[in-house]
Amino acid sequence: MADHTFRLTNTPLGTVLVKFYQIEPYSDEAFTQAKAREFLQTTVGSGNAWSLALYQGRIDTNTVLPEAIAQLHARCPECTAVRIEQAAG
């Protein structure tokens, strides 16, 4: 599961969910495993949806809403990865 989840409203992209993960040491494989666990816990048998990511990966290479994401990242500086997705509904 994400270590921190935020909902941003009224962005140029509409409402987005921003999920921060603390992956130490960071690797693409470790991040993929964390997302897969969250996907299974969130969706299987629950009826919940899993939105397509607008961005997912290292925080320092994010190009989606970079200023807003940087401000949120200040609340959880230990996190190393982020997933940004369009909010359902």
N, C-alpha and C positions, 0 to 999 in steps of 0.2 A: 504494500500500500504506500501511497505517497506520504511523505513525512509532514508536509504542509500543503493545504489546498486553499486557494483563494478564488473568489468569483469577482470578475471585473465587469461592470455594466457600463453602458453608454460609450463603448470604445468604437473606433472606426470599423471594427469587425463585428460589432454587436456585443452580445454578452459572451465572455469566454471564461473557461475554467483554467486556472494555472496551478499545476501540481509540481511541487518541488520534491526532489529525492536526494537523500544523502547516500551516495554510492562511493565507498572508500575501500580500496583505491578505485578510481573511476575507470571503467572500461565499457565499450559498447555492449559487450556480452553481458556484463553484470547489470547494466541498465535494462537491456532486453529481458533478462530474467525477472527483474523487479516489475516491469510493466506486464509481463505475462502472468505473474502471480496476481497482480491487481485485477487484470482482465478476468481471470477465472473467478476471483472472489466477488467481483462486481456484477458479473453478468450471468453466470451459470445458474439456472433455476430461479433467478430473481426477477426476470422480466425487465431489468435495467438495460439501458443502451450504452454502447461504448462509442463515442464520437471519434471521427477521424481527426488526427492531430494536425494542427496548423504548423506546429514545430515540436520536435522532441529531440533532446540531445544535451550536450554540454551547455551550461548557462552562458559561458563566455563566447559562444559562437551564435547565439540566438539573434535573429533579425526581425522577429515578430514583436511589435510593441516594445521595443528595447528599453525605453525610459520607464515605462510602467513596470516592466519585469524587473528592472534594476532596483526600483523602489521596493517592490515586494521581496526581492532577494535580500535586501538589507534586514528584513525581519527574520531571516533564516540563513545567515551567512555560511553555515556549515554545509548547506546543500550544494551539490555539484552538478545536478541535472534537472531539467525542467521539461514538462509536457504541457503544451498549450492546446486546448481543444475548444471548439465551438460548443457552447452550452446547449443542451437539449431543450426543446420547448421554446 
